[in-house]
Amino acid sequence: MQQSKEFEIDFCYYGMRETLVTHIRNLQEVANHLGCRPEVIKNYLAEKLKREANIEGKTLKIKGLVLKPSVEKLISEFRE
């Protein structure tokens, strides 16, 4: 079965200005699409963004505001 190159990242932002956390709620789907484990994506994004990141359940939580275009660009680079 051939996978599409396009997929949606499900974002949620939580908290006030000083404690804002970006949630990627469909981390497992993103990992499956990229053919790797969620921890690999977490480590890659944390390193590239230079931010603290944790996995809670099926959600990747990144400290601070991370906009969707930034993550999509990094995921695209990761894919290559």
Secondary structure, 3 states (H helix, E strand, C coil): CCCCCCCCCCEEEECCHHHCEEEECCHHHHHHHHCCCHHHHHHHHHHHHCCCEEEECCEEEEEECCCHHHHHHHHHHHHC
